[in-house]
Amino acid sequence: MKKGQILEGTVERVDFPNKGRVRIPGEDREVTVKNAIPGQKVQVCVNKIRAGRAQGRLLEVLAPSPLEIP
């Protein structure tokens, strides 16, 4: 995982306040993004990598979550 890399993954859980933890298949780290709902399949851009954690920006929601209200 490198800064600026675009990845796809699924939001596993949300930490307070509204920071989603995205699990990337094949990677040992999770990427933290804002405004994500558990169960969404998303595309993220990695902005910052620090001590085993990565932060990113939500680019696109590829598949909606069953928890979303239409």
CNS distance restraints for C-alpha pairs under 8 A (distance, minus, plus):
assign (resid   1 and name CA) (resid   5 and name CA) 6.91 0.50 0.50
assign (resid   1 and name CA) (resid  27 and name CA) 7.35 0.50 0.50
assign (resid   2 and name CA) (resid  46 and name CA) 7.02 0.50 0.50
assign (resid   2 and name CA) (resid  49 and name CA) 7.76 0.50 0.50
assign (resid   3 and name CA) (resid  45 and name CA) 7.94 0.50 0.50
assign (resid   3 and name CA) (resid  46 and name CA) 5.19 0.50 0.50
assign (resid   3 and name CA) (resid  47 and name CA) 5.50 0.50 0.50
assign (resid   3 and name CA) (resid  48 and name CA) 6.13 0.50 0.50
assign (resid   3 and name CA) (resid  49 and name CA) 6.97 0.50 0.50
assign (resid   4 and name CA) (resid  45 and name CA) 5.88 0.50 0.50
assign (resid   4 and name CA) (resid  46 and name CA) 5.18 0.50 0.50
assign (resid   4 and name CA) (resid  47 and name CA) 5.99 0.50 0.50
assign (resid   5 and name CA) (resid  45 and name CA) 5.68 0.50 0.50
assign (resid   5 and name CA) (resid  46 and name CA) 5.60 0.50 0.50
assign (resid   6 and name CA) (resid  43 and name CA) 6.90 0.50 0.50
assign (resid   6 and name CA) (resid  44 and name CA) 5.65 0.50 0.50
assign (resid   6 and name CA) (resid  45 and name CA) 4.46 0.50 0.50
assign (resid   6 and name CA) (resid  46 and name CA) 6.56 0.50 0.50
assign (resid   7 and name CA) (resid  24 and name CA) 7.24 0.50 0.50
assign (resid   7 and name CA) (resid  43 and name CA) 5.65 0.50 0.50
assign (resid   7 and name CA) (resid  44 and name CA) 5.40 0.50 0.50
assign (resid   7 and name CA) (resid  45 and name CA) 6.40 0.50 0.50
assign (resid   7 and name CA) (resid  46 and name CA) 7.80 0.50 0.50
assign (resid   8 and name CA) (resid  24 and name CA) 6.46 0.50 0.50
assign (resid   8 and name CA) (resid  41 and name CA) 7.22 0.50 0.50
assign (resid   8 and name CA) (resid  42 and name CA) 5.67 0.50 0.50
assign (resid   8 and name CA) (resid  43 and name CA) 4.42 0.50 0.50
assign (resid   8 and name CA) (resid  44 and name CA) 6.28 0.50 0.50
assign (resid   9 and name CA) (resid  22 and name CA) 5.91 0.50 0.50
assign (resid   9 and name CA) (resid  23 and name CA) 5.57 0.50 0.50
assign (resid   9 and name CA) (resid  24 and name CA) 4.66 0.50 0.50
assign (resid   9 and name CA) (resid  25 and name CA) 6.66 0.50 0.50
assign (resid   9 and name CA) (resid  41 and name CA) 5.68 0.50 0.50
assign (resid   9 and name CA) (resid  42 and name CA) 5.64 0.50 0.50
assign (resid   9 and name CA) (resid  43 and name CA) 6.64 0.50 0.50
assign (resid  10 and name CA) (resid  22 and name CA) 5.38 0.50 0.50
assign (resid  10 and name CA) (resid  23 and name CA) 5.65 0.50 0.50
assign (resid  10 and name CA) (resid  24 and name CA) 7.01 0.50 0.50
assign (resid  10 and name CA) (resid  38 and name CA) 7.76 0.50 0.50
assign (resid  10 and name CA) (resid  39 and name CA) 6.22 0.50 0.50
assign (resid  10 and name CA) (resid  40 and name CA) 5.72 0.50 0.50
assign (resid  10 and name CA) (resid  41 and name CA) 4.42 0.50 0.50
assign (resid  10 and name CA) (resid  42 and name CA) 6.12 0.50 0.50
assign (resid  11 and name CA) (resid  20 and name CA) 6.13 0.50 0.50
assign (resid  11 and name CA) (resid  21 and name CA) 5.56 0.50 0.50
assign (resid  11 and name CA) (resid  22 and name CA) 4.24 0.50 0.50
assign (resid  11 and name CA) (resid  23 and name CA) 6.32 0.50 0.50
assign (resid  11 and name CA) (resid  36 and name CA) 7.00 0.50 0.50
assign (resid  11 and name CA) (resid  37 and name CA) 6.65 0.50 0.50
assign (resid  11 and name CA) (resid  38 and name CA) 4.89 0.50 0.50
assign (resid  11 and name CA) (resid  39 and name CA) 5.41 0.50 0.50
assign (resid  11 and name CA) (resid  40 and name CA) 5.57 0.50 0.50
assign (resid  11 and name CA) (resid  41 and name CA) 6.52 0.50 0.50
assign (resid  11 and name CA) (resid  42 and name CA) 7.36 0.50 0.50
assign (resid  12 and name CA) (resid  20 and name CA) 7.43 0.50 0.50
assign (resid  12 and name CA) (resid  21 and name CA) 5.82 0.50 0.50
assign (resid  12 and name CA) (resid  22 and name CA) 5.88 0.50 0.50
assign (resid  12 and name CA) (resid  23 and name CA) 6.40 0.50 0.50
assign (resid  12 and name CA) (resid  38 and name CA) 5.44 0.50 0.50
assign (resid  12 and name CA) (resid  39 and name CA) 6.43 0.50 0.50
assign (resid  13 and name CA) (resid  20 and name CA) 5.90 0.50 0.50
assign (resid  13 and name CA) (resid  21 and name CA) 5.54 0.50 0.50
assign (resid  13 and name CA) (resid  22 and name CA) 7.68 0.50 0.50
assign (resid  13 and name CA) (resid  37 and name CA) 7.61 0.50 0.50
assign (resid  13 and name CA) (resid  38 and name CA) 5.21 0.50 0.50
assign (resid  14 and name CA) (resid  18 and name CA) 6.11 0.50 0.50
assign (resid  14 and name CA) (resid  19 and name CA) 5.46 0.50 0.50
assign (resid  14 and name CA) (resid  20 and name CA) 4.29 0.50 0.50
assign (resid  14 and name CA) (resid  21 and name CA) 6.01 0.50 0.50
assign (resid  14 and name CA) (resid  36 and name CA) 7.42 0.50 0.50
assign (resid  14 and name CA) (resid  37 and name CA) 6.93 0.50 0.50
assign (resid  14 and name CA) (resid  38 and name CA) 6.52 0.50 0.50
assign (resid  15 and name CA) (resid  19 and name CA) 5.19 0.50 0.50
assign (resid  15 and name CA) (resid  20 and name CA) 6.24 0.50 0.50
assign (resid  15 and name CA) (resid  21 and name CA) 7.44 0.50 0.50
assign (resid  18 and name CA) (resid  34 and name CA) 5.96 0.50 0.50
assign (resid  18 and name CA) (resid  35 and name CA) 5.64 0.50 0.50
assign (resid  18 and name CA) (resid  36 and name CA) 6.94 0.50 0.50
assign (resid  19 and name CA) (resid  32 and name CA) 6.26 0.50 0.50
assign (resid  19 and name CA) (resid  33 and name CA) 5.50 0.50 0.50
assign (resid  19 and name CA) (resid  34 and name CA) 4.53 0.50 0.50
assign (resid  19 and name CA) (resid  35 and name CA) 6.29 0.50 0.50
assign (resid  19 and name CA) (resid  36 and name CA) 6.73 0.50 0.50
assign (resid  20 and name CA) (resid  32 and name CA) 5.61 0.50 0.50
assign (resid  20 and name CA) (resid  33 and name CA) 5.19 0.50 0.50
assign (resid  20 and name CA) (resid  34 and name CA) 5.93 0.50 0.50
assign (resid  20 and name CA) (resid  35 and name CA) 6.81 0.50 0.50
assign (resid  20 and name CA) (resid  36 and name CA) 5.05 0.50 0.50
assign (resid  20 and name CA) (resid  37 and name CA) 6.66 0.50 0.50
assign (resid  20 and name CA) (resid  38 and name CA) 7.22 0.50 0.50
assign (resid  21 and name CA) (resid  30 and name CA) 6.08 0.50 0.50
assign (resid  21 and name CA) (resid  31 and name CA) 5.76 0.50 0.50
assign (resid  21 and name CA) (resid  32 and name CA) 4.73 0.50 0.50
assign (resid  21 and name CA) (resid  33 and name CA) 6.56 0.50 0.50
assign (resid  22 and name CA) (resid  30 and name CA) 5.48 0.50 0.50
assign (resid  22 and name CA) (resid  31 and name CA) 5.11 0.50 0.50
assign (resid  22 and name CA) (resid  32 and name CA) 6.23 0.50 0.50
assign (resid  22 and name CA) (resid  33 and name CA) 7.37 0.50 0.50
assign (resid  23 and name CA) (resid  27 and name CA) 7.92 0.50 0.50
assign (resid  23 and name CA) (resid  29 and name CA) 7.32 0.50 0.50
assign (resid  23 and name CA) (resid  30 and name CA) 5.01 0.50 0.50
assign (resid  23 and name CA) (resid  31 and name CA) 6.77 0.50 0.50
assign (resid  24 and name CA) (resid  28 and name CA) 7.95 0.50 0.50
assign (resid  24 and name CA) (resid  29 and name CA) 7.42 0.50 0.50
assign (resid  24 and name CA) (resid  30 and name CA) 6.51 0.50 0.50
assign (resid  24 and name CA) (resid  31 and name CA) 7.63 0.50 0.50
assign (resid  29 and name CA) (resid  52 and name CA) 6.47 0.50 0.50
assign (resid  29 and name CA) (resid  53 and name CA) 6.22 0.50 0.50
assign (resid  29 and name CA) (resid  54 and name CA) 7.04 0.50 0.50
assign (resid  30 and name CA) (resid  53 and name CA) 6.55 0.50 0.50
assign (resid  30 and name CA) (resid  54 and name CA) 6.47 0.50 0.50
assign (resid  31 and name CA) (resid  46 and name CA) 7.46 0.50 0.50
assign (resid  31 and name CA) (resid  53 and name CA) 6.84 0.50 0.50
assign (resid  31 and name CA) (resid  54 and name CA) 4.78 0.50 0.50
assign (resid  31 and name CA) (resid  55 and name CA) 5.26 0.50 0.50
assign (resid  31 and name CA) (resid  56 and name CA) 6.16 0.50 0.50
assign (resid  32 and name CA) (resid  53 and name CA) 7.94 0.50 0.50
assign (resid  32 and name CA) (resid  54 and name CA) 6.26 0.50 0.50
assign (resid  32 and name CA) (resid  55 and name CA) 4.73 0.50 0.50
assign (resid  32 and name CA) (resid  56 and name CA) 5.97 0.50 0.50
assign (resid  33 and name CA) (resid  44 and name CA) 7.80 0.50 0.50
assign (resid  33 and name CA) (resid  55 and name CA) 6.27 0.50 0.50
assign (resid  33 and name CA) (resid  56 and name CA) 5.32 0.50 0.50
assign (resid  33 and name CA) (resid  57 and name CA) 5.63 0.50 0.50
assign (resid  33 and name CA) (resid  58 and name CA) 6.08 0.50 0.50
assign (resid  34 and name CA) (resid  57 and name CA) 7.16 0.50 0.50
assign (resid  34 and name CA) (resid  58 and name CA) 7.03 0.50 0.50
assign (resid  35 and name CA) (resid  58 and name CA) 7.86 0.50 0.50
assign (resid  36 and name CA) (resid  40 and name CA) 7.25 0.50 0.50
assign (resid  36 and name CA) (resid  58 and name CA) 7.91 0.50 0.50
assign (resid  37 and name CA) (resid  65 and name CA) 6.74 0.50 0.50
assign (resid  37 and name CA) (resid  67 and name CA) 7.48 0.50 0.50
assign (resid  37 and name CA) (resid  68 and name CA) 7.53 0.50 0.50
assign (resid  38 and name CA) (resid  65 and name CA) 6.61 0.50 0.50
assign (resid  38 and name CA) (resid  67 and name CA) 7.46 0.50 0.50
assign (resid  39 and name CA) (resid  64 and name CA) 7.33 0.50 0.50
assign (resid  39 and name CA) (resid  65 and name CA) 4.61 0.50 0.50
assign (resid  39 and name CA) (resid  66 and name CA) 6.79 0.50 0.50
assign (resid  39 and name CA) (resid  67 and name CA) 7.47 0.50 0.50
assign (resid  40 and name CA) (resid  61 and name CA) 6.79 0.50 0.50
assign (resid  40 and name CA) (resid  62 and name CA) 7.50 0.50 0.50
assign (resid  40 and name CA) (resid  63 and name CA) 5.75 0.50 0.50
assign (resid  40 and name CA) (resid  64 and name CA) 5.03 0.50 0.50
assign (resid  40 and name CA) (resid  65 and name CA) 4.44 0.50 0.50
assign (resid  41 and name CA) (resid  61 and name CA) 6.11 0.50 0.50
assign (resid  41 and name CA) (resid  62 and name CA) 5.35 0.50 0.50
assign (resid  41 and name CA) (resid  63 and name CA) 4.95 0.50 0.50
assign (resid  41 and name CA) (resid  64 and name CA) 6.75 0.50 0.50
assign (resid  41 and name CA) (resid  65 and name CA) 7.59 0.50 0.50
assign (resid  42 and name CA) (resid  58 and name CA) 7.18 0.50 0.50
assign (resid  42 and name CA) (resid  59 and name CA) 7.53 0.50 0.50
assign (resid  42 and name CA) (resid  60 and name CA) 5.79 0.50 0.50
assign (resid  42 and name CA) (resid  61 and name CA) 4.48 0.50 0.50
assign (resid  42 and name CA) (resid  62 and name CA) 5.23 0.50 0.50
assign (resid  42 and name CA) (resid  63 and name CA) 7.01 0.50 0.50
assign (resid  43 and name CA) (resid  58 and name CA) 6.34 0.50 0.50
assign (resid  43 and name CA) (resid  59 and name CA) 5.51 0.50 0.50
assign (resid  43 and name CA) (resid  60 and name CA) 5.19 0.50 0.50
assign (resid  43 and name CA) (resid  61 and name CA) 6.39 0.50 0.50
assign (resid  43 and name CA) (resid  62 and name CA) 6.87 0.50 0.50
assign (resid  44 and name CA) (resid  56 and name CA) 6.13 0.50 0.50
assign (resid  44 and name CA) (resid  57 and name CA) 5.50 0.50 0.50
assign (resid  44 and name CA) (resid  58 and name CA) 4.68 0.50 0.50
assign (resid  44 and name CA) (resid  59 and name CA) 5.24 0.50 0.50
assign (resid  44 and name CA) (resid  60 and name CA) 7.17 0.50 0.50
assign (resid  45 and name CA) (resid  56 and name CA) 5.30 0.50 0.50
assign (resid  45 and name CA) (resid  57 and name CA) 5.28 0.50 0.50
assign (resid  45 and name CA) (resid  58 and name CA) 6.69 0.50 0.50
assign (resid  45 and name CA) (resid  59 and name CA) 6.74 0.50 0.50
assign (resid  46 and name CA) (resid  54 and name CA) 6.90 0.50 0.50
assign (resid  46 and name CA) (resid  55 and name CA) 6.00 0.50 0.50
assign (resid  46 and name CA) (resid  56 and name CA) 4.19 0.50 0.50
assign (resid  46 and name CA) (resid  57 and name CA) 6.59 0.50 0.50
assign (resid  47 and name CA) (resid  54 and name CA) 7.58 0.50 0.50
assign (resid  47 and name CA) (resid  55 and name CA) 5.74 0.50 0.50
assign (resid  47 and name CA) (resid  56 and name CA) 4.79 0.50 0.50
assign (resid  47 and name CA) (resid  57 and name CA) 6.85 0.50 0.50
assign (resid  48 and name CA) (resid  54 and name CA) 5.66 0.50 0.50
assign (resid  48 and name CA) (resid  55 and name CA) 5.12 0.50 0.50
assign (resid  48 and name CA) (resid  56 and name CA) 6.67 0.50 0.50
assign (resid  49 and name CA) (resid  53 and name CA) 5.85 0.50 0.50
assign (resid  49 and name CA) (resid  54 and name CA) 4.32 0.50 0.50
assign (resid  49 and name CA) (resid  55 and name CA) 6.38 0.50 0.50
assign (resid  50 and name CA) (resid  54 and name CA) 6.13 0.50 0.50
assign (resid  64 and name CA) (resid  68 and name CA) 6.98 0.50 0.50
